[in-house]
């Protein structure tokens, strides 16, 4: 096992891998009792982008740790850099978390979650956004993959898991004439099930994670292209300035996805239009809003998509479909679809100024919890 940061941390196994980082489970030799952390090791490329000021995750995590003090946001225990084959690697020492909401959804036969579970999860994400936005940080990448469970990550549980299952080697690769093992990712198992009864759902606790794309409210962004495409707010596509309301738009899209198992937007290019044209058209169709003169006046890319009268250049005809109809089409009961649509609609105004703040959403009627304990 590898020792990091002057032998303080002993790396035990890998928890997962992403495009710009890998996550490792490690024990902490400075702790008086057995203590485990997740160490996020960024690629050399991502580390350089931090040094260049293009990525702000370290700065964001320092601010969250000092200011937020919230159970729905992660904290940073430590950070350091190590040398690797391809250069320097920034390492962030974070709490150990469980699987993502995205994986949890996939465990259900229908690939969706029932409304009580969605309400608990979304309420905690809203709480996370309230605390995050209070620090002037925009997440920019709110999605099910970045919402993780806390449960099952206590020291005793992890120690038992390590004692009962050894690290798994997947394969080998060759580098500069030497062969190295490829270690299989082994995330901490989630103790919850897709069909948990209401009394168990009340125990759910999630955390909004991954601030690799985070940006500051009051600074010029290093990039204007943010977020996963299907959850991208209209002001991002139109090249307008944006703020915390891009997270609210993504929250609305995510709520629909958890309830239906389907993406709210999955635009496609056609013979005479681009993906962006279709995306903007579907936004108008599903929200029932128009792209107002005020919105378009702030859009750097206005003339790429709209004519002088404010109509889409490449798509002549729109086919409106209310959120309620879209959700009932995917099996949600009409009464639940109506109340959920009211919440989602509060997140999805085309004019970002008309979207609710996270603090407003905390008291939304749809998030009132009702359970049938069984």
Secondary structure, 3 states (H helix, E strand, C coil): CCEECCCCEEEEEEEEECCCEEEEEEEECCCCCCCEEEEEEECHHHHHHHHCCCCCHHHHHHHHHHHCCCCCECCEEEEEEEEECCEEEEEEEECCCCCEHHHHHHCCCCCCCCHHHHHHHHHHHHHHHHHHHHCCEECCCCCHHHEEECCCCCHHHHHHHHHHCCCCEEEEEEECCEEEEEECCCCCCCCCCCCCCHHHHCCCCEEECCCCCCEECCCCCCCCCCCCHHHCCHHHHCCCCCCCHHHHHHHHHHHHHHHHCCCCCCCCCCCCCCHHHHHHHHHHHHHCCCCCHHHHHCCCCHHHHECCCCCECCCCCCCCCCHHHHHHHCCCCHHHHHHHHHHHHHHCCCCHHHCCCHHHHCCCHHHCCCCCCC
